[in-house]
Amino acid sequence: MQYVIMDLEWNNTYAKKTSGFINEIIEIGAVKTDEKLNTIDTFSCIVRSQIGRKLRGSVKKLTNLTNDDISSGVPFAKAFSIFRKWMGEEETVIMTWGDSDIRVLIENYSYFAGINSVPFLEKYCDLQRYYQRVKQRRADQQAGLITAAQEVGIDPELYTHHRALGDSLLTTDIFELIYDENVLRKEIVTCDEEYYARLLFKAKVLKNIDNPMIDKKRLEHYCDACGKQCELVTPWKFSCQYFRAVFHCDSCDTTYAVKVRFKKLYDRVDYKKVVTVVTPESEEEEDDDE
Ligand SMILES: [Zn+2]
């Protein structure tokens, strides 16, 4: 088994064919290591842009790539065919920092080859997620590559940042320093149908209060002061992602403005509730500010 730590650079550009914006890949960088993380080889390739002729100013600044560079590169299909040959036949775990490179790769394969998957992706590990697990942080505490480098004591200035190979080398060095076999084993996923379904799933806010996915218990409110169940004063109304209603506690004579949001994720419904006490002053102010 081997690891391929990959990084991509891309240029956001308008595609006539799909009448929408696409992140066109302009550079591939990768480091191949053996199971003990010894570097076997590195890979670097500029991809010739076929959709956007010009780089965005921000991309030029970030990568130092020029329009000449990307027009002299190798076209997408050829570039990834060279990359796959470079990967070789050995069982490979592809690794990237965060999953956006994989999303962009799917977007590009979909545009150029009409497939919604990555042909050479069999096993995958999101090193940003892995890093969070090793550091035992919450799911929403994501560290960028530079922050992570600083946290593990690497000087990111020594790498060519925002170039595909430079970022892959930096990612590889971070990975070496935080290597944890047990965590890693759990973070390597098989890229089957479910993997893609989960990755490409678009979270949706539920707008219909009668939706069976909405837990009706979540639409009750208990007084923050005395704990008694409050009375619903106004019917639930949906606006700006939230169902909103006013509740009243008869014992405390307190009025609450309650808003709840239900978001359908791949395998669960995310629930968020915000409560504010309504005072005579706040009532005078016009409605909600959101
Ligand atoms: Zn009360």
Boltz pocket constraint, residues with backbone or C-beta under 6 A from the ligand:
constraints:
  - pocket:
      binder: B
      contacts: [[A, 223], [A, 224], [A, 225], [A, 226], [A, 227], [A, 228], [A, 249], [A, 250], [A, 251], [A, 252], [A, 253], [A, 254]]
      max_distance: 6.0
